[in-house]
């Protein structure tokens, strides 16, 4: 349930309508069935954007023609047959245009600069160029609205990834909205490096995870020792109190209160405290933020994405997952099809990247790449998803083209599903993104024709209900309550 | 003469005895390939087309219902018949350094001599629908030798090398400047080239330079900067040569001059990393009056990268028909083979690819590849794509 509290929102400039409109959206009553919205249940000041005569494309290829999409606030209020809209609305005629959800990239390097250090405390989002207006625009020009950004640029445990939505920032700038910080721990097994370096990377990782375990043990030991200490202190205090009580009662020699009962009545009771049993307070181990991150992965609170291309590295990744009981996904996976059975047995999914790269020469770690690798994975029962890849900063723009390239080699794959609902489900965000449904955030793309046709272009992109990109116009007019 | 008459009589006799089978053996068999769509010579998609093939060549292209007696009919219920795609500048099948670095003038070098006909990259490209590629010498020196055009798959009876000589590769700009061997400046390169062509023309003879100077041997110019494009237009214009331009990332700056000359510009390869300015180049060139042909960076990129280059250019404004021409007939024209391959026209070699959809759509796959009228590749059948019944919206 998305609730917009009394937040002032700046809306994008709409041609023919008022320019900058502040909308103080009341709590959106979103439970009203969309088909009966004759009497809207929102505040009269909630201006709606009505996309009319749109062809909605359902993943799988089916289309729903002449549909109406009503966007109010940041959500889709209605999608389906045309209905009567009351209150103020900006109407946009989308005759001939197609509407899809915003495209979602399960592995992108868009706007990223690679980190050169590897540490679990690195955060990918820190390397994301949040004010790169051209990058945002080119992503929108190709329909991309959300992406998973891995930490890259070194081997080992590189950092944690983020899921970012290309949302405009307050005040008209860009900032990107972090949908999920620390989405996964990114590990790179350095498939492009020499065998020796790859082995030492793996060794170092094992040690890191073991160290994290001993860090936890030392914390646990400390906790136990602390408890023990507190217990002892308490016991002693109780004992003292008891003895004091007892001592008060008989008072044979009018003993002073300071005297410890366990002490054999010292004649020279000048410093009794020094002579009691030593109870030392345990020393707290220093905090290790890197180990804290690894502990989350050991507890399976944070998933792990392991970048591995060579089959040997993938098998090593599976070993690592087994040894430390990690929730692992393989990223890259140029040779994943060679170890499909092992991946299926371990129930480890694979994130495939750019369909471009190895070329026809095919050397190094990509030499056994196959265009139809996804079909082999599917046949073996391995779950997979397709992103634009973690290495090419500019490739994130062409996510849908990449999906189309894959679809040409893998039977039964719908490229559009891959980069909308499948991607959202894969990232665990399927309940909010990747599908056009009422009450969901209005992240949608208007295409001049069928999105898979070569000459279709993105005309409009809405993120969070706001128009964030627009290329050549379609007729629209501000109507219905404009006078109010 | 009498032997021929005898054969004829024998054949007629066979016809009488064996009926139609005998007739089919006596003359060359005719094959009809039909599909709901085909790429026309102008790059647009034509509906309902049948291509009749005889003797390795296209005999007729019929739009609409075809009622022609043929020996074999292959009908595709869906898909697009396309001329085989041609990479307009690649090093497919060429092993190692393909240029001799002893002189800045090396017109007699032939890149075709560096061809490894057994390279698996050739066949892989063919199976992706790239039936031919112009292979070119590396852009270095002023004249680095002759390009050639090869088939990626050649069944018995079809030549591997469609054109062994030409066009001649000329490089202007820093690629041709050489401290040790020749001129070190733009002016120096132009001077030497002008002198060499003037001398060759005066001398006459059958050398490649002389033939080029007489306008008998075509030329492909690598010119990175706008001023080099401009200089080449003027220099070769004097010899009535219309050079094909390549690697002209700055060609957009001189789009109007190139457009006036109706120049053919080889563009690409475009990849996911290509800059905006470059991606928008083909649209600008075509709107100025040029034609474009694509190269796909093969074999350093996937074979599909050729279609990707065209698809990206279309995404950034290029007309789809111009893009399809760029993958087929214009690439053939760049190689000097415009009347031989690259179009579904009578008389052309029957180098044909059947795609499952528009070749510009990257999700279209190669269904069959035919070279010189022979089927050389057939993709394994795919189950029809099924909608998964997911509901996009709920009421």
Interface residues (C-beta under 8 A of the other chain):
Chain A: X33 X34 X35 X56 X57 X58 X59 X60 X61 X62 X64 X67 X79 X80 X134 X138 X142 X354 X355 X356 X357 X358 X359 X360 X361 X371 X388 X392 X393 X394 X395 X397 X398 X401 X402 X403 X404 X405 X407 X408 X409 X411 X412 X413 X414 X415 X417 X421 X435 X436 X437 X438 X452 X453 X454 X455 X457
Chain B: X92 X120 X121 X124 X125 X271 X272 X273 X274 X276 X297 X298 X299 X300 X301 X302 X303 X304 X305 X308 X311 X312 X314 X315 X319 X320 X323 X356 X358 X360 X361 X362 X363 X364 X365 X382 X383 X385 X386 X387 X388 X389 X390 X391 X392 X393 X394 X395
